[in-house]
Amino acid sequence: MQKPPCPTPRESTGAMVRNIGRELAEIEQAIGRCRGDRVAEHKLTGSWMVHLLISSTELLHNLLIDTAKRPQRINGPG
């Protein structure tokens, strides 16, 4: 039988925010270089929007994990 893959460690929220900001800045620079190109500018703008949508979903998931209340341990009698 195969072992299930080990989960990859979760990226910290701070690191995730820095990476998202860096990636979006790179896309914005590329958009700036192709201003006026009717095809490239629209494709890069679409890529920027998709990246932002996916990243925001992952970031929200991370924030929910970070802010979730941890379950309380119930000690039985004794």
C-alpha positions in Angstrom: 0.0 0.0 0.0 1.1 3.5 -0.7 1.5 6.0 2.2 -0.5 9.2 1.8 1.7 12.2 1.0 2.8 14.2 4.0 1.1 17.6 4.2 3.4 20.4 3.2 4.0 23.0 5.9 1.7 26.0 5.8 3.2 29.3 4.7 2.9 31.9 7.5 0.4 34.7 6.9 3.2 37.3 6.9 5.3 35.4 4.3 2.2 34.9 2.2 1.4 38.6 2.2 5.0 39.5 1.2 5.0 37.0 -1.6 1.6 38.1 -2.9 2.8 41.7 -2.9 6.0 40.8 -4.7 4.2 38.7 -7.4 1.6 41.4 -8.0 4.4 44.1 -8.3 6.1 42.0 -11.0 2.8 41.6 -12.9 2.2 45.4 -12.6 5.7 46.1 -14.0 5.0 43.8 -16.9 1.7 45.6 -17.6 3.6 48.9 -17.5 6.0 47.7 -20.1 3.3 46.6 -22.5 1.0 49.7 -22.2 -0.7 50.2 -25.5 -0.4 46.6 -26.7 -4.1 45.8 -27.0 -3.5 42.0 -26.6 -0.7 41.8 -24.1 -2.1 44.4 -21.8 -5.4 42.7 -21.5 -3.9 39.3 -21.0 -1.6 40.6 -18.2 -4.5 42.4 -16.6 -6.5 39.2 -16.6 -3.5 37.3 -15.1 -3.2 40.0 -12.4 -6.9 39.7 -11.6 -6.8 35.9 -11.5 -3.7 35.9 -9.3 -5.3 38.3 -6.9 -8.5 36.2 -6.7 -6.6 33.0 -6.0 -4.2 34.6 -3.6 -6.9 36.3 -1.7 -8.8 33.0 -1.3 -5.6 31.3 0.1 -4.8 34.3 2.3 -8.4 34.2 3.7 -8.0 30.5 4.4 -4.7 31.2 6.2 -6.2 34.0 8.3 -9.1 31.8 9.3 -6.7 29.2 10.5 -4.6 31.8 12.4 -7.6 33.3 14.1 -9.6 30.2 14.9 -10.2 29.4 18.5 -8.4 26.2 19.5 -10.5 23.5 21.0 -10.5 23.3 24.8 -9.4 20.1 26.4 -12.1 18.6 28.6 -10.7 16.8 31.6 -12.8 14.0 32.8 -13.4 13.3 36.5 -10.6 12.1 38.5 
